[in-house]
Amino acid sequence: MAQNYGARLPQGMCFCFDALNPKCYSGTGTTFTDIISGVTTNAVVTSSLAMDSTLGSPHLKFTPGQTTRTAYIPFPSANLNLPRGSVGTWSFWSYFQDQGSVDHPNMGWETNSSWNGENGFVFGTGYGTDGPRFGVNTNSFYVSGGYQNNVWQHWMITFKANTTNGMKAYRNGSLYTQINTGTQTISPANANTFNIGATNGRGGNWGGYMDIVQIWDRELSVDEVSFVYNAQKGRF
C-alpha cells in the first residue's frame, strides 16, 4: 500500500517520489509526479521501466541492460523544492541488480562528472558492489561493499555543512559511515535536472528496483532516521 505522507513522518519533506501512490504514478506509462510540488515529468526509457511484482509486492523496476541507461526519470529542478543551502536529508529504498562495468546511480543533481555532487548531490554505487559513492557539493565518501545484490536496502544521508561528521550515511536505520564537511553549500544556481536512476555528469544505469525517494530541507536526527526506516520497512 502507499505511504501516508501526513504528520507522522518528520516535517520538512520537500520532495517525495512513490510509484505506488496514485498522486505520483498511475501504475502504467512513463509520467511521474513529485507529490510535494506537483511537478510532472516523463521518464526516458531505453529498455524497460514498469511496476513489477516478482518480489511479491509491486515495485518500480529498472530492467537491467548492459552499458546503456535502462531508464531514468528527469525532473526539472527549477520548479522543485530541493535543498539549496547548508543542510538536507535524502532517503531511498533500492534493490540492486548488478549490470557489470557501468555506474549504478540512484539519483543525481550535480554539475560535474565526479561522484562528489558538486553544487548539488549524487548517490549510488560504481561497478558491482564497490559503493556507496555519495557526494553533497564536493563533500564525498566511498566505502566498498555497502551495496548488496538482490536485497532491499534503505539508505538515508544527512548533511550539515562545516560540521564535524556533518555528512552521515545510514543503512537500514543504523549509521554506516560519516565524514567531516567543508564550508560548501548546495548551490541554488544549479539548473540541471534532478534525475532518479542517473546522474547529470556521469550518466550510468540503475539496475533493479527503487522505491520511496524522499528529500528533506533539513538535517534529520538519529531518532527521525530510525523512525522513517521503521515506518516504511514493512513494505519491503
Secondary structure, DSSP 8 states (H G I E B T S, - for coil): -----STTS-S-EEEEE-TTSTTT--SSSSEEE-TTT--EEE-EESS-EEEE-TTSS-EEEE---SSS--EEEEE-GGGS----SSEEEEEEEEEE---SSS-EEEEEE-SSSSTT-TTSEEEEE-STT---EEEETTEEEE-TT-S-BTSEEEEEEEEESS-TT-EEEEETTEEEEEE---S----TT--S-EEES--SSS-----EEEEEEEEESS---HHHHHHHHHHHGGG-
